[in-house]
Amino acid sequence: MISTRADLKYYLQEDLADHPSKNLLALWLKGSESYPIVFFMLCLRHYEYYFNKKSKSPFDFIRKHFWRFQYRHAQLKFSFYVGVNIAGPGLKLVHPGFRHLMKVGKIGKNCTILPMVLIGKKKPDTDSKIVIGDNCYISTGVTLLTPIVIGNNVTIGAGAVVTKDIPDNCIVGGVPAKIIS
């Protein structure tokens, strides 16, 4: 959870480590594929910082709502739906594209999530929380049906439909997802 300026700097450094340029104007002018990702991560992390900050000053109130507006705008414009305070440092959104990760309980450190990842419920009356461990790679087109727990160091193959918990250190794929190795 981001609660200090040092935490904010650390999270942004980890999240944007794979992007050589963090200059939004330069990325926008070049028409870079990185622009939506860098913009969204900046908005998400700054909003988390002001959301968690204990200060009640009017300036912090204004900053919080400014970053909330930017975060919401980036969600709608780029189709990145990542909830506040759920993702650990090092979240990698490799390519622009739809991701719906609002009902996640927690995403661990250094997770890579490709486009077209969707979280849904198995049944209408079930709990909608999911826990994703550290160092996970979730490929494109994956559907995660909650409630489930995904262990650490897990790779989920493209188009998989995950309906059961996944243990640590394995590769899964298929419909429904099965452990491959």
C-alpha positions in Angstrom: 0.0 0.0 0.0 1.3 3.4 -1.0 1.3 5.7 2.0 4.5 7.8 1.6 6.3 9.6 -1.2 9.1 7.0 -1.0 6.5 4.3 -1.5 5.1 6.1 -4.5 8.5 6.5 -6.1 9.3 2.9 -5.5 6.0 1.6 -6.9 6.4 3.8 -10.0 10.0 2.8 -10.5 9.1 -0.9 -10.4 5.9 -0.5 -12.5 7.6 1.4 -15.3 11.0 -0.3 -15.3 10.4 -1.8 -18.7 9.5 1.5 -20.3 12.7 3.4 -21.4 10.9 6.8 -21.5 8.5 8.1 -18.9 8.1 11.5 -20.5 4.4 11.6 -21.4 4.6 14.4 -23.9 7.4 12.6 -25.8 5.5 9.3 -25.8 2.3 11.0 -27.0 4.1 12.9 -29.8 5.8 9.7 -31.0 2.5 7.9 -30.9 4.1 5.3 -28.7 2.3 2.1 -27.6 3.8 2.8 -24.1 1.9 6.1 -23.7 -1.5 4.6 -22.4 0.3 2.3 -20.0 2.6 4.9 -18.6 -0.2 7.4 -18.2 -2.5 4.9 -16.5 0.1 3.7 -14.1 1.1 7.3 -13.1 -2.6 8.1 -12.5 -3.3 4.9 -10.6 -0.3 5.2 -8.3 -0.7 8.9 -7.6 -4.4 8.4 -6.8 -3.5 5.5 -4.5 -1.0 7.7 -2.7 -3.5 10.5 -2.1 -6.3 8.0 -1.3 -4.2 6.5 1.5 -2.6 9.7 2.7 -3.9 10.7 6.2 -3.5 14.5 5.7 -6.7 16.4 5.6 -5.4 19.7 4.1 -7.4 21.3 1.4 -4.5 21.0 -1.1 -4.4 17.2 -0.6 -8.1 17.1 -1.0 -7.8 18.8 -4.4 -4.9 16.7 -5.4 -6.7 13.5 -4.5 -9.7 14.5 -6.6 -7.5 15.6 -9.5 -5.8 12.2 -9.5 -9.1 10.4 -9.1 -10.4 12.2 -12.2 -7.3 11.4 -14.2 -7.4 7.7 -13.0 -11.1 7.4 -14.0 -10.5 9.1 -17.3 -7.6 6.8 -18.1 -9.7 3.8 -17.1 -12.4 4.7 -19.6 -10.1 5.9 -22.4 -7.7 2.9 -22.3 -9.9 0.1 -20.9 -7.6 -0.6 -18.0 -9.8 -1.4 -15.1 -7.4 -2.0 -12.2 -8.7 -1.3 -8.7 -7.2 1.0 -6.1 -4.8 -0.6 -3.6 -4.9 -4.1 -5.1 -1.7 -4.3 -7.1 1.8 -4.7 -5.6 4.9 -3.1 -7.0 6.0 -4.2 -10.5 2.6 -4.6 -12.1 3.3 -4.9 -15.9 0.6 -4.1 -18.4 2.6 -5.0 -21.4 0.4 -3.9 -24.3 -2.6 -1.6 -24.5 -5.9 -3.4 -24.4 -8.9 -4.4 -22.2 -8.2 -5.6 -18.7 -10.9 -5.9 -16.0 -9.3 -6.4 -12.6 -11.6 -4.4 -10.3 -12.8 -7.3 -8.1 -9.3 -8.6 -7.3 -8.5 -9.0 -3.6 -4.7 -8.7 -4.2 -2.2 -8.9 -7.0 1.3 -9.7 -5.8 4.7 -8.2 -6.8 6.0 -8.3 -10.3 2.9 -9.7 -12.1 2.5 -9.4 -15.8 -1.0 -9.2 -17.2 -1.6 -9.1 -20.9 -4.7 -7.8 -22.7 -8.2 -9.3 -22.7 -8.0 -10.6 -19.1 -11.4 -10.8 -17.4 -12.5 -11.7 -13.9 -16.0 -13.1 -13.5 -18.1 -15.1 -11.0 -18.8 -18.8 -11.2 -22.3 -18.2 -9.8 -24.2 -14.9 -9.1 -24.2 -15.3 -5.4 -20.5 -16.3 -4.9 -17.7 -14.2 -3.5 -16.0 -12.1 -6.2 -12.5 -12.0 -4.7 -9.4 -13.4 -6.2 -5.8 -13.4 -4.9 -2.9 -13.5 -7.4 0.5 -14.3 -6.0 3.9 -12.8 -6.8 5.7 -13.2 -10.1 2.7 -14.4 -12.1 2.3 -14.2 -15.8 -1.3 -14.1 -17.1 -1.5 -14.3 -20.8 -4.0 -12.8 -23.3 -7.6 -13.8 -23.3 -7.6 -15.4 -19.8 -10.9 -15.6 -17.9 -10.6 -16.0 -14.1 -13.8 -17.2 -12.4 -13.9 -16.3 -8.7 -13.4 -17.1 -5.9 -9.9 -18.5 -6.6 -6.3 -18.2 -5.3 -3.4 -18.2 -7.8 -0.1 -19.1 -6.2 3.3 -17.6 -6.7 5.4 -18.0 -9.9 2.4 -19.2 -12.0 2.1 -18.9 -15.8 -1.4 -19.0 -17.2 -1.6 -19.8 -21.0 -3.5 -17.8 -23.5 -7.3 -18.3 -23.6 -7.4 -20.3 -20.4 -10.5 -20.4 -18.2 -9.4 -20.7 -14.6 -12.1 -22.1 -12.2 -10.0 -23.7 -9.4 -7.1 -22.6 -7.2 -3.7 -22.9 -8.7 -0.7 -24.0 -6.6 2.7 -22.3 -6.6 5.3 -22.8 -9.4 3.2 -24.3 -12.2 2.0 -23.6 -15.7 -1.7 -24.0 -16.5 -3.7 -23.8 -19.7 -6.9 -24.9 -21.4 -10.6 -24.7 -20.9 -11.1 -25.4 -18.1 -7.5 -24.7 -17.0 -5.4 -27.7 -16.0 -1.8 -27.9 -14.7 0.5 -28.6 -17.7 3.8 -28.6 -15.7 
